[in-house]
Amino acid sequence: MEQTKPDLIDSLLRQVAAALERVIAKSTPLSSELSVSAEERRDRLDVICMQCLAIGEAIKWLDRMSQGTLFSPFPSVDWKGAMGFQDVIAHQYFDLDEELVLLICEQSIPRVYEAILQIQRDRSALTE
């Protein structure tokens, strides 16, 4: 059975929220003073980058499917940055600055996550 456009949007929003939760969980020990081995640090950064690739691609799809209307109520969120970060990871993976990745995880990811949750709540309220 083929998904309708609203169902596909809701599905992508759930997947993005789950990926953002994973990024937050994996980045927290790296940003704190907790001792993490070099190998675990690299593994966590790999997970973060893979999730950010998926998040950026999904945000691009969501923006296209909604013709830009899904994210417009959240002008304080850097949606273009979220989409662009995916491109940076894809094309400059071996040259990524770990500190920049962690800064994005600390400062930008929580805002994107909160906006995605609010979009989900707003969409859910429309169907009730």
C-alpha positions in Angstrom: 0.0 0.0 0.0 1.4 3.4 -1.0 1.7 6.1 1.6 -0.1 9.3 1.2 1.9 12.5 1.3 0.7 13.4 4.8 1.6 9.9 6.0 5.0 10.1 4.4 5.7 13.5 6.0 4.6 12.1 9.4 6.8 9.1 9.0 9.8 11.2 8.0 9.2 13.5 11.0 9.3 10.5 13.3 12.5 9.2 11.7 14.1 12.6 12.0 13.1 12.9 15.7 14.6 9.5 16.4 17.8 10.4 14.6 18.1 13.7 16.5 17.6 11.8 19.8 20.4 9.5 18.8 22.7 12.4 17.9 22.0 14.0 21.3 22.6 10.8 23.1 25.9 10.0 21.3 27.3 13.6 21.5 26.6 14.2 25.2 29.5 12.2 26.5 31.8 13.7 24.0 30.9 17.3 25.0 31.3 16.6 28.7 34.4 15.9 30.8 33.7 12.2 30.8 36.6 10.0 29.8 36.0 8.4 26.5 38.6 6.3 24.6 39.8 7.5 21.3 38.2 4.6 19.6 34.8 5.1 21.3 35.1 8.9 20.4 35.6 8.0 16.7 32.7 5.5 16.8 30.4 8.1 18.4 31.4 10.7 15.8 30.7 8.2 13.0 27.2 7.6 14.4 26.6 11.3 14.8 27.7 12.0 11.2 25.7 9.1 9.7 22.6 10.3 11.6 23.2 13.9 10.5 23.4 12.7 6.9 20.0 11.1 7.2 18.6 14.1 9.1 19.8 16.6 6.4 18.5 14.5 3.6 15.1 14.0 5.3 14.8 17.8 6.0 15.5 18.4 2.3 12.7 16.0 1.4 10.3 17.5 3.9 11.0 21.0 2.7 10.3 20.0 -0.9 7.2 18.0 -0.1 5.7 20.8 2.0 6.8 23.5 -0.6 8.7 25.3 2.2 5.7 25.6 4.5 6.6 23.0 7.1 9.6 24.8 8.5 8.5 28.5 7.9 6.8 28.8 11.4 10.3 28.3 12.9 12.5 31.0 11.4 15.0 30.9 14.3 16.0 27.4 13.3 18.8 27.2 10.7 17.1 24.8 8.4 19.4 25.6 5.5 22.4 24.9 7.8 20.9 21.5 8.7 20.6 20.7 5.1 24.0 22.1 4.3 25.7 20.2 7.1 24.6 17.0 5.4 26.5 18.1 2.3 29.6 19.0 4.3 29.6 15.6 5.9 29.1 13.8 2.6 31.8 15.7 0.7 34.4 16.5 3.4 34.0 13.6 5.8 37.7 13.0 6.3 38.4 16.7 6.9 35.6 17.3 9.4 36.6 19.4 12.4 35.5 17.4 15.5 35.0 20.5 17.6 32.7 22.0 15.0 30.6 18.8 14.9 30.3 18.9 18.7 29.5 22.6 18.6 26.7 21.9 16.1 25.5 19.1 18.4 25.4 21.4 21.4 24.0 24.5 19.8 21.9 23.6 16.7 20.7 20.1 17.1 18.6 20.8 20.2 16.8 23.6 18.4 16.1 21.5 15.4 14.9 18.7 17.7 12.5 20.9 19.6 11.1 22.4 16.3 10.6 18.8 14.9 8.7 17.8 18.1 6.5 21.0 17.8 5.8 20.3 14.2 4.7 16.7 15.1 2.5 18.1 17.9 0.9 20.7 15.6 0.3 18.1 12.9 -1.2 15.7 15.4 -3.5 18.4 16.7 -4.8 19.0 13.2 -5.9 15.4 12.8 -7.7 15.1 16.2 
